[in-house]
Amino acid sequence: MTIDFDAVAEILREAADTAVLPHFQTLREDEVSEKSPGEIVTVADREAEAIISPRLRDLLDVPVVGEEATAADPDLVRALRNEPAAWLVDPVDGTRNFTRGEREFAVMAALVREGRTVASWILRPTEGTLYTAELGSGAWCDGTRLHRESAPAEPARMRGAVLSRFLSPRQREHVTAVTPEFAEVGAGAYCAGVDYPRLAEGKLDFVLFNRTLPWDHAPGGLLLSEAGGVALRLEGDPYRPDDDRVGLLNAADETSWRTVRSLLLPS
């Protein structure tokens, strides 16, 4: 079945316009809660997912693995391995930024078939920017095709981000020690829906994640790979959302991936 990319984009825009942006910079204390230790959720997350999930099933009647629905029922994620196809939904990626009134958040969706991401959408509501990708057909930003150029060969000219929150103390210590080898290593945007497009558009050369929840990484991983970059597990195999291993290194190309891997994560 051919997916109507415009229809999915309109669903995300509707959710952003009616459930996300009205709460931006206006959240009350009672509209933010902790769904698990250290993990917050807002009324915007829940309202947006309630709009997106049934509308996606109207387009293609397969299971919907939404971030908030999965928080309530962790078994939902099994659909990525057990079903021929499934939707992934992240209603507000970058929730902590959102609660702080910061603009770096996104509304995201992806379609997974046989464990592989085949289509993805990343909407930046505050910017009005839409990123899309289709397996084998390319990556796009508002209708303009994305092509990721190779990164500089020398680490001293590479710019990247390391999401260190979920690294072990030993891993964080090592990353800190090798950071001077690069031109710049920041903490990233704390939002995969911002960091992946920045990498695909050449604003970053690599991004290292440890935790790899599928709704966070399926949309951006496809965007990056279809733009010409690589989203690879630390062992070197391509990212798949049905794989629950930790560790994911994204880079402009395979050569820079190997260079960054050898410095950040020595065997």
C-alpha positions as CSV (number, residue, x, y, z in Angstrom):
1,M,0.0,0.0,0.0
2,T,1.3,3.5,-0.9
3,I,1.4,5.8,2.1
4,D,-0.1,9.3,1.6
5,F,2.8,11.4,3.0
6,D,0.7,14.6,2.8
7,A,-2.1,13.0,4.8
8,V,0.3,11.9,7.6
9,A,1.8,15.4,7.6
10,E,-1.6,17.0,8.0
11,I,-2.4,14.7,11.0
12,L,0.8,15.8,12.7
13,R,0.1,19.5,11.9
14,E,-3.4,19.2,13.3
15,A,-2.1,17.6,16.5
16,A,0.5,20.4,16.8
17,D,-2.0,23.1,16.2
18,T,-4.7,21.9,18.5
19,A,-2.9,20.0,21.3
20,V,0.8,21.1,21.4
21,L,1.2,24.7,20.5
22,P,-1.7,25.9,22.7
23,H,0.2,24.6,25.7
24,F,3.6,25.9,24.6
25,Q,4.9,28.3,27.3
26,T,1.5,28.2,29.0
27,L,1.7,24.9,30.9
28,R,0.4,24.8,34.4
29,E,2.1,22.8,37.2
30,D,-0.8,20.3,37.2
31,E,-0.3,19.7,33.5
32,V,3.1,18.2,33.9
33,S,3.7,14.8,35.7
34,E,6.3,12.1,36.1
35,K,5.4,8.9,34.3
36,S,8.5,7.1,35.6
37,P,11.5,8.2,37.6
38,G,13.1,11.0,35.7
39,E,10.7,10.9,32.8
40,I,8.0,13.6,32.5
41,V,4.9,13.8,30.4
42,T,2.5,16.7,29.8
43,V,-1.1,17.2,28.8
44,A,0.2,18.1,25.4
45,D,1.9,14.7,24.9
46,R,-1.2,12.8,25.8
47,E,-3.6,15.0,23.8
48,A,-1.5,15.0,20.7
49,E,-1.1,11.2,20.8
50,A,-4.8,10.8,21.2
51,I,-5.3,12.7,18.0
52,I,-2.5,11.1,16.0
53,S,-2.9,7.4,16.7
54,P,-6.5,6.8,15.6
55,R,-6.0,9.0,12.5
56,L,-3.0,7.0,11.5
57,R,-4.9,3.8,11.9
58,D,-7.6,5.2,9.6
59,L,-4.8,5.5,6.9
60,L,-3.4,2.1,7.5
61,D,-5.0,-0.2,10.1
62,V,-1.9,-1.6,11.8
63,P,-0.9,-1.4,15.5
64,V,0.2,2.1,16.8
65,V,3.2,2.1,19.1
66,G,2.9,5.5,20.8
67,E,5.3,6.7,23.4
68,E,2.6,7.5,25.9
69,A,0.5,4.4,25.2
70,T,3.6,2.2,25.6
71,A,4.4,3.9,28.9
72,A,1.0,2.5,30.1
73,D,1.3,-0.8,28.3
74,P,5.0,-1.8,27.6
75,D,3.9,-4.9,25.7
76,L,2.8,-2.6,22.8
77,V,6.3,-2.4,21.6
78,R,6.3,-6.1,20.6
79,A,4.3,-5.1,17.6
80,L,7.6,-3.9,16.0
81,R,8.8,-7.5,16.0
82,N,5.7,-9.5,15.8
83,E,3.5,-7.7,13.3
84,P,4.1,-7.2,9.6
85,A,3.7,-3.4,10.0
86,A,3.3,-0.8,12.8
87,W,3.1,2.9,13.3
88,L,5.5,4.7,15.7
89,V,4.4,8.0,17.3
90,D,6.3,10.4,19.4
91,P,3.7,13.1,20.1
92,V,6.2,15.6,21.7
93,D,9.8,14.7,21.3
94,G,11.9,16.9,23.6
95,T,9.3,17.1,26.3
96,R,11.7,18.6,28.8
97,N,12.5,21.4,26.4
98,F,8.8,21.9,25.8
99,T,8.1,22.3,29.5
100,R,10.8,24.9,29.8
101,G,9.3,26.9,27.0
102,E,12.2,26.1,24.7
103,R,11.6,25.8,21.0
104,E,13.6,22.6,20.4
105,F,10.8,20.0,20.3
106,A,9.2,18.0,17.5
107,V,6.1,15.9,16.6
108,M,7.2,12.6,14.9
109,A,5.8,9.5,13.3
110,A,7.2,6.6,11.4
111,L,6.0,3.5,9.6
112,V,7.8,0.2,10.3
113,R,7.5,-2.9,8.1
114,E,9.1,-6.2,9.0
115,G,11.2,-4.4,11.6
116,R,12.6,-1.7,9.2
117,T,11.6,1.9,9.1
118,V,10.1,2.6,5.6
119,A,8.7,6.1,6.1
120,S,9.1,8.9,8.6
121,W,7.9,12.4,9.4
122,I,9.4,15.0,11.7
123,L,7.5,18.2,12.3
124,R,9.0,21.2,14.1
125,P,5.9,23.1,15.1
126,T,7.5,26.3,16.2
127,E,9.5,26.6,13.0
128,G,6.8,25.3,10.7
129,T,9.3,22.9,9.2
130,L,8.5,19.3,8.0
131,Y,11.1,16.6,7.3
132,T,10.1,13.4,5.6
133,A,11.9,10.3,4.3
134,E,11.0,7.2,2.5
135,L,13.1,4.1,2.3
136,G,14.9,4.0,-1.1
137,S,13.4,7.3,-2.2
138,G,15.3,10.0,-0.3
139,A,14.9,12.6,2.5
140,W,13.3,15.9,2.2
141,C,12.8,19.2,4.1
142,D,9.7,21.1,3.0
143,G,10.0,19.7,-0.4
144,T,13.7,20.2,-0.9
145,R,15.8,17.1,-1.1
146,L,18.5,16.6,1.5
147,H,22.0,15.4,0.6
148,R,24.5,15.0,3.4
149,E,28.0,15.8,2.3
150,S,30.9,13.8,3.7
151,A,32.4,15.1,7.0
152,P,35.9,16.5,7.3
153,A,38.5,13.7,7.5
154,E,40.3,15.2,10.5
155,P,38.6,14.8,13.9
156,A,39.8,18.3,14.7
157,R,37.4,19.7,12.1
158,M,34.4,17.5,13.2
159,R,31.5,18.9,15.2
160,G,29.3,16.5,17.1
161,A,27.0,15.8,20.0
162,V,27.1,13.1,22.7
163,L,23.9,12.5,24.8
164,S,25.7,11.6,28.0
165,R,22.7,11.3,30.3
166,F,22.5,7.5,30.0
167,L,26.2,6.7,29.6
168,S,28.0,5.0,32.5
169,P,30.4,7.1,34.6
170,R,33.3,5.4,32.9
171,Q,31.9,6.2,29.5
172,R,31.3,9.8,30.4
173,E,34.8,10.1,31.7
174,H,36.3,8.7,28.5
175,V,34.1,11.1,26.3
176,T,35.3,14.0,28.4
177,A,38.9,13.0,27.9
178,V,38.7,12.7,24.1
179,T,36.5,15.8,23.5
180,P,39.6,18.0,22.8
181,E,40.3,15.8,19.8
182,F,37.3,17.3,18.0
183,A,36.4,20.8,16.9
184,E,33.3,20.7,19.1
185,V,31.4,18.1,21.1
186,G,28.2,19.4,22.7
187,A,25.3,17.9,24.5
188,G,22.9,18.1,21.6
189,A,19.4,19.6,21.7
190,Y,18.0,16.9,24.0
191,C,15.6,16.2,21.2
192,A,16.2,13.6,18.5
193,G,13.8,15.4,16.3
194,V,16.2,18.3,16.3
195,D,19.6,16.5,16.4
196,Y,18.9,14.2,13.4
197,P,17.9,17.0,11.0
198,R,20.9,19.0,12.1
199,L,23.1,16.1,11.2
200,A,21.3,15.4,7.9
201,E,21.7,19.1,7.0
202,G,25.4,19.3,7.8
203,K,25.2,21.3,11.0
204,L,26.7,18.4,12.9
205,D,29.0,15.6,11.8
206,F,28.1,12.9,14.4
207,V,25.7,12.2,17.2
208,L,26.1,9.5,19.8
209,F,23.1,8.1,21.7
210,N,23.1,5.4,24.4
211,R,19.3,4.9,25.0
212,T,17.5,4.1,21.7
213,L,13.8,4.0,22.2
214,P,12.2,3.3,18.8
215,W,9.9,6.4,18.6
216,D,12.9,8.6,19.2
217,H,15.2,7.1,16.5
218,A,13.2,5.5,13.8
219,P,12.1,8.9,12.2
220,G,15.5,10.5,12.3
221,G,17.5,7.4,11.5
222,L,15.7,7.0,8.2
223,L,15.9,10.7,7.5
224,L,19.7,10.6,8.0
225,S,20.3,7.4,6.0
226,E,18.2,8.5,3.1
227,A,20.1,11.8,3.1
228,G,23.3,9.9,2.7
229,G,24.5,9.5,6.3
230,V,24.7,6.4,8.5
231,A,22.8,5.4,11.6
232,L,24.7,2.4,12.9
233,R,24.8,0.4,16.1
234,L,28.1,0.4,17.9
235,E,28.8,-3.0,16.4
236,G,28.5,-1.5,12.9
237,D,25.1,-2.9,11.8
238,P,22.3,-0.6,10.6
239,Y,19.8,0.7,13.1
240,R,16.4,-1.1,13.3
241,P,13.5,-0.1,15.5
242,D,12.8,-3.7,16.4
243,D,16.2,-4.0,18.0
244,D,16.3,-3.0,21.6
245,R,20.1,-2.9,22.1
246,V,21.6,0.2,23.6
247,G,24.1,2.4,21.7
248,L,23.7,4.2,18.4
249,L,26.3,6.3,16.6
250,N,25.0,8.4,13.7
251,A,27.5,10.1,11.3
252,A,27.8,11.9,8.0
253,D,29.3,8.8,6.3
254,E,30.9,5.5,7.1
255,T,34.5,6.8,7.1
256,S,33.7,9.5,9.7
257,W,31.6,6.9,11.7
258,R,34.7,4.7,12.0
259,T,36.9,7.6,13.0
260,V,34.5,8.8,15.7
261,R,33.8,5.3,16.9
262,S,37.5,4.6,17.4
263,L,37.9,7.8,19.5
264,L,34.7,7.9,21.5
265,L,34.2,4.2,22.1
266,P,37.5,2.2,22.0
267,S,37.1,-1.6,22.2
